[in-house]
Amino acid sequence: RQATNGWAKEKGVGIQRTWVMGILNVTPDSFFDGGRYADCERACQRAEQMLQEGADIIDVGGESTRPDSRPVPAEIEIQRVVPVIRAIKERFNVPISIDTYKSDVAKAALEAGASFVNDITGLHRDPNMAKVCAEFDAGVVVMHIQGTPQTMQKNPTFRDAVSEVRDYLEEECARALKAGVREDAIWIDPGIGFGKRLNHNLTLIRRPQLIKESQDPFQFFLCR
């Protein structure tokens, strides 16, 4: 993710190179590290380890979005992520991202010290998400997904993966701008693995410039 824009510099994270995002799942059921970092102390230890290994951003998630995962109520998600975000903010000088598609969770996380919202639905699922992001002048990752985590891998199909993903991203970026999100605070993400078969993923990885060319000056985020 290239951090060369004004919004990032204003937030103190204007490093002119690719950013490395460290993923911190505070969930019991994430596919890789479910349950490992459910309490604050272990989560902070993991955040410190990722920073030592070169992470520039810590992305905190309180609901698994692996295929067939079950959604959790916003209140549970808030209980999981807010204490961790506060603890990381107190201990480390690092930008924090909240991985959520719920505006109530995003608001609580931003109030606790997060500065990015990483929405796997590209602001599509919750009609209040773009407004919340604008109110907090948050950075926004607008991602493409086909279906939901519960359905996305059942039978993903595209007529043209690149054009359909691009159209989706354009629509959701326009939604963000209309709500007042700053143009230079928007990142786009084609959503590798989210409602896509292997051939779709490979096509998007091989041809990212076709997605980005109509999205400038938005920043580009390729892989999670």
N, C-alpha and C positions, 0 to 999 in steps of 0.2 A: 504494500500500500504506500503510495508516494505522498509524503507530507510536505508539499511545497506551497500550500495555499495560505491565504491570509487568516482564515479562521483558526487553523492549527497554530500559527505563530502567535496569535493573540492569546490562545489557551496555553502557551508555553511549551508546545510540543511540535514546533515547526522545524523538525529535523529533515534535512534534504536527502533522504535515502529511503529505502523500503523499510516500513515498520514491521516489527515482529510482534504478533499478538499471542500472549499466553492465555490459554483457555483454562478457566477455573470453574469446574462444575461442582456446585454445592447441592447435588441431587443424590438420591439413593439409587437411581436407575439409569444413569448415563452409560452408554455402551462401553466406554473405556475405563473411566475412573469413578463409576457410581459408588457413592458412600465413603470414598476415601477422605474427602475434605469437608465433611458435613459440619464440623464444629469450627469456630472462629480461629482457634489457635493453629489447628492443622492447616486450615485454609491460608492463613498468613505465612506459615512456614513454606507452603507450596508456592505462594506468590513470591516470597523472597528467593526461593530456588530458581523460579523462572526468570526473575530479574537478573540474577547472577549469570544465568545462561544466555542472556541477551534480549529478553522480552522488553518491548517498549510500551506496551499497553497490557493491562490485565482485564480480561473479559470474563465477567461473573455471570453465571447462568443458574437459575433456580428451578428450571423445568426441562427435562430431557426432551429433545426433538428428534431422537433417533426414530427410524421406521417402527411403526406400531406402538410408539410410546403413548402413555396416557396423560392427558392434560391435568393440571392441578389448579385449584382455585387461586385467584390473585393473592388472597390473604396468606396462603401457605407459601407462595413464591416470595412474597415480601418478607415473611418471617425468616426465610432461608438466606436471602441476599443482602438485606439492609445491614444486619450486624457485621457481615463480612466486609461489605463496602466501607463502612465506617472504620473498621479496624485497619484495613489496608490503607485508607486515606490518612489515618493518624500515624502510621508507621513508615510509610514509603511515599516518596515524591514521584508518583507515577500516574498517568491518565488511566481512568477506569471506565470500562464499557459495561453496560448492562444488556445481556442477551435476553430479550423478551419481546413478545408481540402484544402485551397488555399495557394500556396507557397508565393504569393505576400503579402497576409495578414500576414502569419507567419513571413516573413522577416521584415515587418514594425513593427510588435509587438515585435519581438526580438530586433530590433534596439531601441525600446522605453523602453525596460527593462524587457521583459518577459524572462524566462529561460527554459520553457517547451513548447512543441507543442503537443496538444491533438487532434489527427486527427481521426475522427470517421470512416474514410475509411481505416485506417491503412497504409497510404502513397500510397494507390492504385490509388486514383482519379487523383492526380496531379503529373506528372512524375518528376517535379522539387522539390517536397517537401523534399525528403530525402537529396538531395544535400544542400538545404538551412539549414536544421537541422544540418548537418555535419559542414557546414561553420561557424555556430554560436556555435558549441559545445553544442547544446541544448539537454535537456532531451526530449524523444519522447515516447508518449503513442500510441502504435500500437493497434488499435481496430478492431474487426471483425464486419462487417455489411453485410447483404444480400440485394442486391439492393441499392436503394437510399432512403432518407427520403420520397420522393414522392411515392415510390412503395413498400417499405420494409414490410409493414404490409398487403398488399393486398392478398397474398397467400404464406406465408413463408413455405418452405418445406425442409426437410433434410432426407437423408437416415440414417445418423448417425451424430447427432449434434456435439458430442464431437470430432470425428475424422475430420469432415469437418472444424470445427472452428479451430482445432489445425493445420491442413494443411494450412489454409489461413494465420494464424499467423506466421507459420514457413516461408512461402514464403515472407511475408512482412518484417519480421525481417531480412531475408537474403538480401532483397532489401536495407534496412537501413544500414546494415553492409557493403555491397558492395559500398555504396555511401560514407562511411567513418564515419558513426555514431558510437560512442563508444559502445561496447557491454554492459558496465555497465551503459549506459545512456538510455537503452531501457526498457520500461514497456509494458506488454501485458494486453489486456482487451478483454474478450470474447464478450463484447457488449450486455449485458443483455437488452432485449427489442428492439434491432435494427435488424429487420428482423427475429423475432423469435416468436413462439407461447408460451403460458404459459408452456406447457410441455417441450419445448426446454429450456426455461429459468430455470426451476426447475432442469432439468438434468444437466445443466452447473453449477448451484450453488451447487448441491450435489456432483459433480465429478470434482472440479477444479484441483485436483492433476493430473488428466489425461491430462489436457491441459498443466499444468506447467512442467510436468516431462521431456518433450523434449525441454523445453524452457530455462532451467537453463543456465547461471546465470541471466537471465532476471528477473526483478521484476514483481510482479503480482498484477493486479488491477481488482477487481471483480465487484463492483457495482458503478453505477453513481447516 
